[in-house]
Amino acid sequence: LLLHMVHPEVYTALGVSPPRGILLHGPPGCGKSLLGGAIAGQLNLPLLRLVGPELVGGVSGESEKRIRDVFDTAKLNAPCVLFLDEIDAVAQRRENSSKDMERRIVAQLLSCLDDLNKDTAQVMVVGATNRPDVIDPALRRSGRFDREISLRIPDENARRAILLVLCKEMKLADDINYELIARLTPGYVVSFTYCTVTKIEFSFFRISNECFPSFVGADILSLCREASMQAVSRALNHDNVKGKNLNTILLLHNATDLFCLPYAMLLRLVNPKILSQLDGLFIETGDFEVALNNVQPSAKREGFATVPDITWDDVGALQNMREELSIAILGPVRNPVAFASLGLSRATGVMLVGPPGCGKTMLAKAIANESGINFISVKGPELLNMYVGESERAVRQCFERARNSSPCVIFFDEIDSLCPRRSSMESGASARVVNQMLTELDGLESRKQVFVVAATNRPDIIDPAILRPGRLDKVLYVGIPTADDRVQILNTITKNGSKPSISDDVNLSDLAKDDRCSAFTGADLSALVREAALDAIRQSISHEWSVVLPQNDRNDANIKVTSRNFDAAFNKVKSSISEQDRLMYEEMRDKF
């Protein structure tokens, strides 16, 4: 793409016109501005950088004149790179434009791009947007923006490379684990920082190659800063425990200082001797782990995927489901070469069916957590919209976000509301949503490492096309837990009887095998434990009020849940699955 900027004679000898434009698109912060500047830096050419709204004028005809002036200036300074950031602000679809001015701006932009093809000037036009779907199609045809490059959120290897660059000058301990930090930072994005920039006429920047190794990951840079502050706080707190600066601490009467004591000390000291305190200070892996709680990745703020915090330790039983999901999702992520060698590179779709409350959602989250890949949870009705075409657009955006965050798991909960069985009696809107889902599942655009997991308790009303091979072809039944499963679930819910604290007169194994909870789901068992714990608290409070114990004599931390509390809970908590429903789900189990 850049060859003609250095060797224009190659295209001249072949008798073809060189590519003139590149359109960069992707989520905010993924590195579009970085790449646009890197093109100029790599070629050692001037960069004219403009943001879309800067081209809009308040007087009729002024916007078109600004666009013409920008392209004329670029030709005068050729060879150069013209970078138009947020180009969607001035190049939206003309059929959706409400004002004549917007249509004229697009027409002028098209005219200027066409003039470049007639001119011998070496000007590379680079556009950037995070909304490629709103750009006028005429701009995306050959001869204008000839090539489109889709940028994604950095994966684990990319985040590790960014960390190595950012931490090069930092004072780090020997135990820093870059792989661990990279794995714990999904959704952290890249941002571009101009440095070693010389400004010349008409807002041009000449950027040298040497400056580009100093690009930064905006979120990862924030993480590094937060980790360094945690290290400083740790060092100052450690010194305070040893008895240093006690006189200074006594002078801090302001209550707000208590919330930022180490930093307040530095501000109050006349001659702070911090160099001696920070002499042996190194940033440790633990500082990064604490900083992770304070730095929110941009991708999460923008609605993109993150790794869920549910682990297999939070899931009771369902061991056979774990093995099936591991092969379907974990295998291709951890062993891509082996799967590709056998022709199994295509992402698998899994449908979880079964009664409500049996752990289908937790299964999907746990497998995404174990594999360390991103996770998008979608409730089926969330994508439905009353306006024509909006529901289909929501489905497309969901898969686009997953592709930008790949490897990624999309979990469609209650998918029966999104993909009901099509028939001649159904409304056109419902059929269009199903068709859009089918297109995304195995359409022309590859899903790459986007894994789809869906859950429903009504597979009988789902359109059969969704379940055919190549889509959601692996159907797993997550049924009502057995007695042995209930034992594992109760141990998981109560943390083996420690939270809530279970009395010695309660045997969780006997409780799980009690006939009263024979049809209990995992959600029912969780409600049973909660109700028993609340009953124990009510008894404790009633006793304290009747005896009127002083506040210091209360022993609220040692409340235990007894068998009597569980008996009371059984009177309130009943199975959420009726006998009729149970028979229906057993028939469903035999079918799938």
C-alpha positions as CSV (number, residue, x, y, z in Angstrom):
1,L,0.0,0.0,0.0
2,L,2.9,2.4,0.8
3,L,5.2,1.3,-2.0
4,H,4.2,4.1,-4.4
5,M,5.0,6.8,-1.8
6,V,8.7,5.7,-2.0
7,H,8.9,4.3,-5.5
8,P,6.2,5.8,-7.7
9,E,7.9,4.5,-10.8
10,V,6.7,1.0,-10.0
11,Y,3.1,1.8,-10.7
12,T,4.0,4.1,-13.6
13,A,5.8,1.3,-15.3
14,L,2.8,-1.0,-14.8
15,G,0.4,1.6,-16.1
16,V,-1.9,1.5,-13.1
17,S,-2.9,4.1,-10.6
18,P,-1.6,3.6,-7.1
19,P,-3.9,3.3,-4.0
20,R,-4.7,6.7,-2.6
21,G,-6.7,6.0,0.6
22,I,-6.7,3.8,3.6
23,L,-9.7,3.6,6.0
24,L,-8.9,2.5,9.5
25,H,-11.8,1.4,11.7
26,G,-12.1,-0.3,15.1
27,P,-13.3,0.4,18.7
28,P,-12.1,3.6,20.4
29,G,-8.5,3.5,21.6
30,C,-7.5,0.5,19.5
31,G,-4.6,2.4,17.9
32,K,-6.0,4.0,14.7
33,S,-4.3,7.3,15.4
34,L,-1.1,5.4,16.2
35,L,-1.2,3.6,12.9
36,G,-2.0,6.7,11.0
37,G,1.0,8.5,12.5
38,A,3.2,5.4,12.1
39,I,2.6,5.4,8.3
40,A,4.1,8.9,8.1
41,G,6.9,8.1,10.6
42,Q,7.9,4.9,8.7
43,L,8.1,6.8,5.4
44,N,9.7,9.8,7.1
45,L,7.0,12.1,5.5
46,P,5.1,15.1,6.9
47,L,1.8,14.3,8.5
48,L,-1.2,16.6,8.1
49,R,-3.6,15.6,10.9
50,L,-7.1,16.9,11.0
51,V,-10.2,15.9,13.1
52,G,-13.5,15.7,11.2
53,P,-15.4,18.5,13.1
54,E,-12.5,20.9,12.3
55,L,-13.6,20.9,8.7
56,V,-17.1,22.0,9.4
57,G,-17.8,25.8,9.1
58,G,-20.7,27.9,10.2
59,V,-21.2,29.8,7.0
60,S,-22.6,28.2,3.8
61,G,-19.8,27.1,1.6
62,E,-17.1,27.5,4.2
63,S,-16.9,23.7,5.0
64,E,-16.3,22.9,1.3
65,K,-13.6,25.6,1.1
66,R,-11.8,24.1,4.1
67,I,-11.8,20.7,2.5
68,R,-10.4,22.1,-0.7
69,D,-7.7,24.0,1.1
70,V,-6.7,21.0,3.1
71,F,-6.2,18.9,-0.1
72,D,-4.5,21.7,-1.9
73,T,-2.0,22.2,1.0
74,A,-1.4,18.4,1.0
75,K,-0.5,18.5,-2.7
76,L,1.8,21.5,-2.2
77,N,3.7,19.5,0.5
78,A,3.7,16.2,-1.3
79,P,4.9,13.6,-0.7
80,C,3.0,13.6,2.6
81,V,0.3,11.8,4.6
82,L,-3.1,13.4,5.1
83,F,-4.7,11.9,8.2
84,L,-8.5,12.5,8.7
85,D,-9.5,11.4,12.2
86,E,-13.2,10.9,13.1
87,I,-14.0,11.1,9.4
88,D,-17.6,9.9,10.1
89,A,-18.3,13.4,11.4
90,V,-18.1,14.8,7.8
91,A,-18.8,11.7,5.7
92,Q,-22.1,10.2,6.9
93,R,-24.5,8.5,4.5
94,R,-26.2,11.1,2.4
95,E,-29.5,9.4,2.4
96,N,-29.6,9.8,6.2
97,S,-28.5,13.5,6.1
98,S,-31.1,16.0,7.2
99,K,-29.3,19.1,5.9
100,D,-28.1,20.0,2.4
101,M,-24.7,21.2,3.9
102,E,-23.9,17.6,5.1
103,R,-24.6,16.2,1.6
104,R,-22.4,19.0,0.0
105,I,-19.5,18.2,2.4
106,V,-19.6,14.5,1.4
107,A,-19.8,15.5,-2.3
108,Q,-16.8,17.8,-1.9
109,L,-14.8,15.1,-0.1
110,L,-15.5,12.7,-3.0
111,S,-14.5,15.3,-5.6
112,C,-11.2,16.0,-3.8
113,L,-10.4,12.2,-3.5
114,D,-11.1,11.8,-7.2
115,D,-8.8,14.7,-8.1
116,L,-5.9,13.0,-6.4
117,N,-6.2,10.1,-8.9
118,K,-5.8,12.6,-11.7
119,D,-2.9,14.3,-10.0
120,T,0.7,13.0,-9.9
121,A,1.2,14.3,-6.4
122,Q,2.1,11.6,-3.8
123,V,-0.5,12.1,-1.2
124,M,-1.7,9.2,1.0
125,V,-5.1,9.9,2.6
126,V,-5.8,7.9,5.8
127,G,-9.2,8.1,7.4
128,A,-10.1,6.8,10.9
129,T,-13.4,6.0,12.4
130,N,-15.1,3.8,15.0
131,R,-18.3,3.9,13.1
132,P,-17.6,2.5,9.6
133,D,-21.3,1.6,9.1
134,V,-22.4,5.2,9.0
135,I,-19.8,6.3,6.3
136,D,-21.2,7.0,2.8
137,P,-20.7,3.9,0.6
138,A,-19.3,6.1,-2.2
139,L,-16.3,6.9,-0.1
140,R,-15.5,3.2,0.3
141,R,-15.3,2.3,-3.4
142,S,-12.1,1.7,-5.4
143,G,-10.1,4.9,-6.2
144,R,-11.0,6.6,-2.9
145,F,-10.5,4.6,0.3
146,D,-9.1,1.6,-1.6
147,R,-8.2,-0.4,1.5
148,E,-9.8,-0.9,4.8
149,I,-8.0,-2.1,7.9
150,S,-9.9,-3.3,10.9
151,L,-8.1,-2.8,14.2
152,R,-9.0,-4.8,17.3
153,I,-8.4,-4.6,21.0
154,P,-4.9,-5.8,21.9
155,D,-4.8,-9.5,22.7
156,E,-2.7,-11.1,25.4
157,N,0.5,-11.1,23.4
158,A,0.0,-7.5,22.3
159,R,-0.6,-6.3,25.8
160,R,2.6,-8.1,27.0
161,A,4.6,-6.3,24.3
162,I,3.1,-2.9,25.3
163,L,3.9,-3.7,29.0
164,L,7.5,-4.4,28.0
165,V,7.8,-1.0,26.3
166,L,6.1,0.9,29.2
167,C,8.0,-0.8,31.9
168,K,11.4,-0.4,30.3
169,E,12.2,2.7,32.4
170,M,10.4,1.7,35.6
171,K,12.0,0.4,38.7
172,L,10.6,-3.1,38.9
173,A,11.2,-6.0,41.2
174,D,12.6,-9.2,39.9
175,D,9.3,-11.1,40.4
176,I,7.3,-9.1,37.9
177,N,5.2,-11.5,35.8
178,Y,4.4,-9.9,32.5
179,E,2.4,-12.9,31.3
180,L,0.2,-12.7,34.4
181,I,-0.4,-9.0,34.1
182,A,-1.2,-9.3,30.4
183,R,-3.7,-12.1,31.1
184,L,-5.4,-10.0,33.7
185,T,-5.9,-7.0,31.5
186,P,-8.4,-7.9,28.8
187,G,-10.1,-4.9,27.2
188,Y,-7.1,-2.6,27.8
189,V,-6.5,-0.6,24.7
190,V,-3.8,1.4,22.9
191,S,-3.6,5.1,22.5
192,F,-1.1,7.2,20.5
193,T,1.1,9.8,22.0
194,Y,3.0,12.2,19.7
195,C,6.6,12.8,20.7
196,T,9.7,14.3,19.1
197,V,7.3,16.3,16.9
198,T,8.3,19.4,15.0
199,K,5.4,21.6,13.9
200,I,5.6,23.2,10.5
201,E,3.2,25.2,8.4
202,F,-0.5,24.3,8.2
203,S,-0.6,22.0,11.2
204,F,1.9,19.6,9.7
205,F,3.9,17.3,11.9
206,R,7.2,15.6,10.8
207,I,7.5,12.5,12.8
208,S,10.7,10.5,12.9
209,N,10.9,6.7,13.0
210,E,12.7,6.9,16.4
211,C,9.7,8.3,18.2
212,F,7.4,5.5,17.5
213,P,8.8,2.9,19.9
214,S,7.5,5.3,22.6
215,F,3.8,4.7,21.7
216,V,1.7,3.9,24.8
217,G,-1.2,1.7,25.8
218,A,-3.5,4.3,27.4
219,D,-5.1,1.9,29.8
220,I,-1.9,0.0,30.4
221,L,-0.1,3.3,31.1
222,S,-2.7,4.2,33.6
223,L,-2.2,0.8,35.2
224,C,1.5,1.3,35.4
225,R,1.0,4.7,37.1
226,E,-1.5,3.3,39.6
227,A,0.9,0.4,40.4
228,S,3.7,2.9,41.1
229,M,1.5,4.9,43.4
230,Q,0.6,1.7,45.2
231,A,4.3,1.0,45.7
232,V,4.8,4.5,47.1
233,S,1.9,4.1,49.4
234,R,3.1,0.7,50.5
235,A,6.6,2.1,51.3
236,L,5.3,5.1,53.3
237,N,2.8,2.9,55.2
238,H,5.6,0.5,56.0
239,D,7.7,3.4,57.4
240,N,4.8,4.7,59.5
241,V,4.4,1.3,61.1
242,K,8.0,1.4,62.1
243,G,7.4,4.6,63.9
244,K,8.7,7.2,61.4
245,N,7.1,10.6,60.9
246,L,4.9,10.1,64.0
247,N,5.0,13.8,64.8
248,T,3.8,14.6,61.3
249,I,0.9,12.1,61.6
250,L,-0.2,13.8,64.9
251,L,-0.4,17.2,63.1
252,L,-2.9,15.8,60.5
253,H,-6.2,16.9,62.1
254,N,-8.1,17.1,58.9
255,A,-10.4,14.1,58.6
256,T,-9.9,14.0,54.8
257,D,-6.2,13.3,55.3
258,L,-7.1,10.0,56.8
259,F,-8.2,8.7,53.4
260,C,-4.9,9.6,51.7
261,L,-2.5,9.6,54.7
262,P,0.8,8.7,52.9
263,Y,0.3,11.4,50.2
264,A,-0.9,14.0,52.8
265,M,2.3,13.5,54.7
266,L,4.4,14.4,51.6
267,L,2.4,17.6,51.2
268,R,2.6,18.7,54.8
269,L,6.3,17.9,55.4
270,V,8.5,21.0,54.9
271,N,11.5,19.0,53.8
272,P,10.2,15.6,53.0
273,K,13.0,13.0,53.1
274,I,11.4,10.8,50.6
275,L,14.5,9.8,48.6
276,S,15.8,7.7,51.5
277,Q,12.4,6.1,51.9
278,L,12.1,5.3,48.2
279,D,15.7,4.2,47.7
280,G,15.0,0.5,48.0
281,L,11.5,0.7,46.5
282,F,10.6,-1.5,43.6
283,I,7.2,-2.0,41.9
284,E,6.1,-5.6,42.5
285,T,3.5,-7.8,40.9
286,G,1.2,-7.3,43.9
287,D,1.2,-3.6,43.2
288,F,-0.1,-4.3,39.7
289,E,-2.8,-6.6,41.1
290,V,-4.0,-3.9,43.5
291,A,-4.0,-1.3,40.6
292,L,-6.2,-3.6,38.5
293,N,-9.0,-2.9,40.9
294,N,-8.7,0.9,40.4
295,V,-8.2,1.1,36.6
296,Q,-11.2,0.3,34.4
297,P,-10.3,-0.7,30.9
298,S,-11.7,1.5,28.1
299,A,-13.2,-1.5,26.3
300,K,-15.4,-2.2,29.4
301,R,-16.5,1.5,29.5
302,E,-17.4,1.3,25.8
303,G,-19.5,-1.8,26.3
304,F,-17.0,-4.3,25.0
305,A,-16.2,-7.7,26.6
306,T,-14.3,-8.5,29.7
307,V,-13.3,-11.8,31.4
308,P,-16.0,-12.8,34.0
309,D,-15.1,-13.3,37.6
310,I,-16.9,-16.6,38.0
311,T,-14.6,-19.6,38.4
312,W,-15.1,-23.4,38.6
313,D,-14.8,-23.1,42.3
314,D,-18.1,-21.2,42.2
315,V,-19.8,-24.0,40.3
316,G,-21.0,-27.0,42.1
317,A,-21.1,-30.4,40.3
318,L,-21.7,-30.3,36.5
319,Q,-18.3,-32.0,35.9
320,N,-19.4,-33.7,32.7
321,M,-20.5,-30.3,31.3
322,R,-17.1,-28.9,32.2
323,E,-15.4,-31.5,30.1
324,E,-17.7,-30.9,27.1
325,L,-17.3,-27.2,27.2
326,S,-13.5,-27.4,27.6
327,I,-13.2,-29.4,24.4
328,A,-15.5,-27.1,22.5
329,I,-14.1,-23.8,23.7
330,L,-10.9,-24.2,25.7
331,G,-9.3,-26.6,23.2
332,P,-9.3,-24.3,20.2
333,V,-7.9,-21.4,22.3
334,R,-5.1,-23.4,24.0
335,N,-4.2,-25.7,21.1
336,P,-5.0,-23.8,17.9
337,V,-2.3,-25.6,15.8
338,A,-3.6,-29.1,16.7
339,F,-7.2,-28.1,15.9
340,A,-6.3,-26.4,12.6
341,S,-4.2,-29.4,11.5
342,L,-7.3,-31.5,11.8
343,G,-9.5,-29.0,10.0
344,L,-11.3,-28.0,13.2
345,S,-10.4,-24.3,13.1
346,R,-14.0,-23.1,12.9
347,A,-15.5,-21.8,16.2
348,T,-18.0,-24.1,17.8
349,G,-21.5,-23.2,19.0
350,V,-23.0,-24.7,22.1
351,M,-26.6,-24.7,23.2
352,L,-27.3,-25.3,26.9
353,V,-30.8,-26.5,27.6
354,G,-32.5,-27.3,30.9
355,P,-34.7,-26.0,33.7
356,P,-34.1,-22.5,35.0
357,G,-31.7,-22.2,37.9
358,C,-29.5,-25.2,37.1
359,G,-26.3,-23.2,36.4
360,K,-26.3,-22.6,32.6
361,T,-25.2,-19.0,32.9
362,M,-22.5,-19.9,35.5
363,L,-21.2,-22.6,33.2
364,A,-20.6,-20.2,30.4
365,K,-18.9,-17.6,32.6
366,A,-16.7,-20.2,34.3
367,I,-15.4,-21.6,31.0
368,A,-14.6,-18.1,29.7
369,N,-12.8,-17.4,33.0
370,E,-10.7,-20.6,32.8
371,S,-9.7,-19.9,29.3
372,G,-8.9,-16.3,30.0
373,I,-10.9,-15.1,27.0
374,N,-13.4,-12.2,26.8
375,F,-17.1,-12.7,27.6
376,I,-20.2,-10.9,26.3
377,S,-23.4,-11.7,28.1
378,V,-26.6,-10.8,26.1
379,K,-30.1,-11.3,27.4
380,G,-32.2,-12.2,24.4
381,P,-34.9,-9.5,24.8
382,E,-32.2,-6.8,25.1
383,L,-31.5,-6.8,21.4
384,L,-35.2,-6.4,20.4
385,N,-36.3,-3.0,19.3
386,M,-39.6,-1.6,18.1
387,Y,-38.0,0.2,15.1
388,V,-37.5,-1.6,11.8
389,G,-34.0,-2.8,11.3
390,E,-32.7,-1.8,14.8
391,S,-32.9,-5.4,16.2
392,E,-30.9,-6.7,13.3
393,R,-28.4,-3.9,13.7
394,A,-28.0,-4.8,17.5
395,V,-27.3,-8.4,16.6
396,R,-24.6,-7.3,14.0
397,Q,-23.0,-4.9,16.6
398,C,-22.9,-7.7,19.2
399,F,-20.9,-10.0,16.9
400,E,-18.7,-7.1,15.7
401,R,-17.8,-6.3,19.3
402,A,-17.0,-10.0,19.8
403,R,-14.8,-10.1,16.7
404,N,-12.9,-6.9,17.9
405,S,-12.4,-8.6,21.3
406,S,-11.6,-12.1,20.0
407,P,-11.0,-14.7,21.3
408,C,-14.4,-14.1,22.9
409,V,-17.4,-16.0,24.1
410,I,-20.9,-14.5,23.4
411,F,-23.5,-15.9,25.7
412,F,-27.1,-15.5,24.6
413,D,-29.4,-16.1,27.6
414,E,-33.0,-16.8,26.9
415,I,-32.3,-17.2,23.2
416,D,-35.8,-18.5,22.6
417,S,-37.0,-14.9,22.8
418,L,-34.5,-13.9,20.0
419,C,-34.9,-16.9,17.7
420,P,-38.4,-18.3,17.8
421,R,-39.6,-20.8,15.3
422,R,-40.4,-19.1,11.9
423,S,-43.7,-19.7,10.2
424,S,-46.0,-18.0,7.7
425,M,-48.0,-16.6,10.7
426,E,-45.0,-14.9,12.3
427,S,-44.3,-11.2,11.9
428,G,-41.6,-10.1,9.5
429,A,-39.6,-8.5,12.3
430,S,-39.2,-11.8,14.1
431,A,-38.1,-13.6,11.0
432,R,-35.6,-10.9,10.1
433,V,-33.9,-11.2,13.5
434,V,-33.6,-15.0,13.1
435,N,-32.2,-14.5,9.6
436,Q,-29.6,-12.1,10.9
437,M,-28.6,-14.5,13.6
438,L,-28.2,-17.3,11.1
439,T,-26.1,-15.0,8.9
440,E,-23.8,-14.1,11.7
441,L,-23.4,-17.7,12.9
442,D,-22.2,-19.0,9.5
443,G,-22.4,-16.2,7.0
444,L,-19.9,-14.9,4.6
445,E,-17.8,-13.2,7.4
446,S,-15.9,-15.7,9.4
447,R,-16.4,-15.8,13.1
448,K,-12.7,-16.6,13.7
449,Q,-12.3,-17.1,17.4
450,V,-15.8,-16.0,18.4
451,F,-17.5,-18.8,20.4
452,V,-21.3,-18.7,20.8
453,V,-22.9,-20.3,23.8
454,A,-26.7,-20.0,24.2
455,A,-29.1,-21.0,27.0
456,T,-32.8,-21.7,27.0
457,N,-35.4,-23.7,28.9
458,R,-37.6,-23.9,25.8
459,P,-35.7,-25.5,23.0
460,D,-38.9,-26.8,21.5
461,I,-39.9,-23.2,20.3
462,I,-36.4,-22.3,18.9
463,D,-36.1,-22.2,15.1
464,P,-34.6,-25.6,14.0
465,A,-32.1,-23.8,11.6
466,I,-30.3,-22.4,14.7
467,L,-29.5,-26.0,15.8
468,R,-28.2,-27.4,12.6
469,P,-24.5,-28.5,12.2
470,G,-22.1,-25.5,11.9
471,R,-24.2,-23.3,14.2
472,L,-25.3,-24.2,17.7
473,D,-24.8,-27.9,16.9
474,K,-23.6,-29.1,20.3
475,V,-26.6,-29.4,22.6
476,L,-25.9,-30.0,26.3
477,Y,-28.6,-30.8,28.8
478,V,-28.1,-29.2,32.2
479,G,-30.7,-30.9,34.3
480,I,-32.0,-31.0,37.9
481,P,-29.1,-32.0,40.1
482,T,-28.9,-35.5,41.6
483,A,-28.5,-36.1,45.4
484,D,-24.7,-36.3,44.9
485,D,-24.7,-33.1,42.9
486,R,-26.7,-31.4,45.6
487,V,-24.0,-32.3,48.1
488,Q,-21.4,-30.6,46.0
489,I,-23.6,-27.6,45.3
490,L,-24.3,-27.1,49.1
491,N,-20.6,-27.4,49.8
492,T,-19.8,-24.8,47.1
493,I,-22.6,-22.4,48.3
494,T,-21.5,-22.5,52.0
495,K,-17.8,-22.7,51.3
496,N,-17.7,-26.1,52.9
497,G,-19.8,-24.9,55.8
498,S,-17.7,-21.8,56.6
499,K,-19.7,-19.0,55.0
500,P,-22.3,-18.9,56.3
501,S,-21.0,-20.7,59.4
502,I,-22.9,-24.0,59.7
503,S,-23.5,-25.5,63.1
504,D,-22.2,-29.0,64.0
505,D,-25.8,-30.4,64.1
506,V,-26.1,-29.8,60.4
507,N,-24.8,-32.5,58.0
508,L,-24.8,-31.0,54.5
509,S,-24.7,-34.5,52.9
510,D,-27.9,-35.6,54.8
511,L,-29.5,-32.2,54.0
512,A,-28.8,-32.7,50.3
513,K,-30.4,-36.1,50.3
514,D,-33.5,-34.9,52.2
515,D,-36.7,-35.7,50.3
516,R,-37.8,-32.1,50.8
517,C,-35.2,-30.9,48.3
518,S,-35.3,-33.8,45.9
519,A,-36.5,-31.5,43.1
520,F,-34.4,-28.5,44.1
521,T,-32.2,-26.7,41.5
522,G,-29.0,-25.0,42.3
523,A,-30.9,-21.7,42.6
524,D,-33.4,-23.3,45.0
525,L,-30.5,-24.6,47.2
526,S,-28.9,-21.1,47.2
527,A,-32.3,-19.6,48.3
528,L,-32.6,-22.3,51.0
529,V,-29.2,-21.5,52.5
530,R,-29.9,-17.8,52.4
531,E,-33.3,-18.2,54.1
532,A,-31.7,-20.4,56.8
533,A,-29.0,-17.8,57.4
534,L,-31.6,-15.0,57.6
535,D,-33.6,-17.1,60.1
536,A,-30.4,-17.5,62.2
537,I,-29.9,-13.7,62.2
538,R,-33.5,-13.1,63.1
539,Q,-33.2,-15.4,66.1
540,S,-30.0,-13.7,67.2
541,I,-31.5,-10.2,67.0
542,S,-34.6,-11.3,68.8
543,H,-32.5,-12.7,71.6
544,E,-30.4,-9.6,72.0
545,W,-33.4,-7.3,72.1
546,S,-35.1,-9.5,74.7
547,V,-32.0,-9.6,76.9
548,V,-30.9,-6.0,76.1
549,L,-27.2,-6.9,75.8
550,P,-24.7,-4.0,75.7
551,Q,-23.1,-3.3,72.3
552,N,-19.7,-4.6,73.4
553,D,-21.2,-7.9,74.7
554,R,-22.8,-8.8,71.4
555,N,-21.3,-11.7,69.4
556,D,-22.7,-11.1,65.9
557,A,-19.7,-12.6,64.2
558,N,-20.2,-16.1,65.6
559,I,-23.8,-16.7,64.5
560,K,-24.2,-20.3,63.3
561,V,-26.9,-21.7,61.1
562,T,-28.5,-24.7,62.8
563,S,-30.8,-27.5,61.6
564,R,-33.7,-25.7,63.2
565,N,-33.0,-22.8,60.9
566,F,-33.0,-25.1,57.9
567,D,-36.3,-26.6,59.0
568,A,-37.8,-23.1,59.1
569,A,-36.3,-22.4,55.7
570,F,-37.9,-25.5,54.2
571,N,-41.3,-24.1,55.1
572,K,-40.6,-21.0,53.0
573,V,-38.5,-22.2,50.1
574,K,-40.1,-24.7,47.7
575,S,-38.9,-26.2,44.4
576,S,-39.2,-23.8,41.5
577,I,-39.9,-26.8,39.2
578,S,-43.3,-28.3,39.4
579,E,-43.9,-32.1,38.9
580,Q,-45.4,-31.4,35.4
581,D,-42.4,-29.3,34.4
582,R,-40.0,-32.0,35.8
583,L,-41.6,-34.6,33.5
584,M,-41.4,-32.3,30.6
585,Y,-37.7,-31.7,31.2
586,E,-37.0,-35.4,31.6
587,E,-38.6,-35.9,28.2
588,M,-36.4,-33.1,26.8
589,R,-33.3,-34.8,28.3
590,D,-34.1,-38.0,26.4
591,K,-34.5,-36.1,23.2
592,F,-31.2,-34.2,23.5
